[in-house]
Amino acid sequence: MRLTNPLWYLAAFFLAIGSTMAATAVAASAFDSVREAKLTPVSELADAKGSTLAVFSNDPDRGAIACHGRDRAKERVEIPDKDVGVTNRAAGETWHLIAMLEDGRDGLRIVCRPESDRPDTAGYAFAAVTTYAGTVNNGKGIAILGVSAGALLGAYVFWSRRAARRDRRLLDTATTSSRQ
């Protein structure tokens, strides 16, 4: 079946956009497990091998905070900022997500401090989240497949329309030459 109607381009566009919207919803749901994770004070070592390490602060006016970890070999591991407005309620307090290390490690001692010179009165905690990375990767997969399918559909519509135009030209040329 040749898809020669130009509205098929619109269908390809909607396929790509719709799958991107669905992928965004799936990827955003990865934060559900972060919101519900059990928090542990940073005074304890973080055992997060094979999971995502999420770092929280109980200071709502925290400003810029830099976090890093030191493993058992005293090697410094930077924990990237992740200030996305995700909160977690634990022990009657609201904790705000400030950093995430997607490839967690065992035996990390987490250290966080404000980047400004103000006194640090905030408390810090961490959580090892096992489902975050998998859910984000599912969202990425949905986006890649949907956009690829939309692009392939658009390319097939282009090819079909071009082939139909070529066939019409050949048919017109054949009927014109047979009349002469």
N, C-alpha and C positions, 0 to 999 in steps of 0.2 A: 504494500500500500504506500503510495506516495503522498506525502503531506505537503500539498502545494498552497493551501490557504495561508495567507500571511498571519492569520490569527494564531497559528501554531507557534509563531515567535513569542506571542504573549503567553501562551501556555508554558513554553520553556522558561520564560522569565519568572512566571509565578511558581513554577516548580523549584527554581533556584532560590527565590526569595522565601517561599514557604518552608523549605527545608532549613534554611538559615535561621528562620524564626524558631522553628522547632528545636534546632540544635542549641540555640541560645537558651531556651527554656530548660533543656536537659542539663546544659553546663551550669546554669544558675542554680539548679537544684542540688548541685554538689555541695553548696554551702549549708544545706539542711543538716548534713552530718557534722559539720563544724559547729553549728548552733547547738546541737544536742550532745556534743562530746563532753566527756568527764575531764574537768580541769585538774591539773596538778601544779603545785607551786614550783617556781623555778629553782628553789633551794634543793630540789631533788634532781638527780640525773635523768635525762630524757632518753628513753629506750624507744626509738621510733623507726627502726630499720624496717623497710618494706612498707612504710606508711608515710603520710604527710604530717609534718610537724607544724602545728598552728600555735602562735604565741599571742597572748592576750594581755591587756592592761586594764586595770579597774579605774583609770583616770579618764573621764570623758573629755577633758580639756588638755589632752596629752601633748599636742604639738607634734613635732618631728622626733621620733624615737628610733634609735639605731639598735638593732639586736644582732648578736652573733653567738656562736657556740664554740666550745672547745671540746674536742674529743679526747679520748683517753691518752692519745699520743701528743696532747697539747697543741694539736693542729687547729688553726682558726678556720671556722666555717661561717661564712656570711649568710645571714637569714634575710632574704629580700623583704622589703616593706610590702604590705598588703592592706592598705587602709581603704576598705570597701564598705564600711558601715555595717559589718556583720557583728552581732552581739551574742553573748552566751550568758545565761543566768545560772549562777552557782552560789550556793550558800547565802542566798538573799542579796547578792550583789550582781550588778551588771558588768560584764567583762567585754571589752572591745577588741576585736581582732586587729593586730598591728603588723604582724609579719607571718610569712609562711615559707617553709622549706619543703618543696614537693618531694624531694628525695631524702627522707629522714635517715638518721643514723642512730646507732646505739651509743650510749654513754656520753651524750652531749651535756655539758654544763652550759646553760643558757644565761647570757648576760645582756641586759637591756639598759640603755641610759638615754636621757634626752640629748638631742644634738645641740640644744641651747645650753647656756650656763646656769639655768635655773635649778634650784634644789629639786631633787627627785623624791617625791613622796608617794609615788604610785606603787601599786603591787603588780606583780607579773606572774602569769601562769602559762602553762602550755597544755596541749592536748595532742595525742597521736591519733590521727584520723585515717582509717584504712580505706574508706570508699571514695574519698575526694578525687584522687587522680584517675581512677577508673571511670567515674561519672563524667569528668571533664573530657577524657579521651573518647567516651561514647558520643558526647556532644560534637567534638571535632570530627569524628567519623561520619556522623549524620550530615554535618555541613559539607564535608568533602564529597560524600556520595551524592547528595542532592544537587550541589552546584555542578558537579561533573555530569550528572544525568541531564540537568538543564542545558549545559553547554553542548552535550552530545545531541540532544533533541534539536537545539537551535542549528547545529551544523548539519544534521540530517534534513531539516526543513530547507536550509539553504541549498543543499545538494539536490533535493527533490525539485525545488522550484527551478533551479538552473537546468537540470536534466529535462524537465517538462518544456522549458523555453527552447532548449536545443532541439528537442523532438518536434516541436511545432515549426521551427525554422526549417528543419529537414523535410517535414511533410509539405510545407508551403513551397519549398524549392522543388520538390518532386512533382507536385501537382502543376506548378507553373511550367516546368520543363516538359511535362507530358502533353500539355496543351499546344505547344509549339511544334 
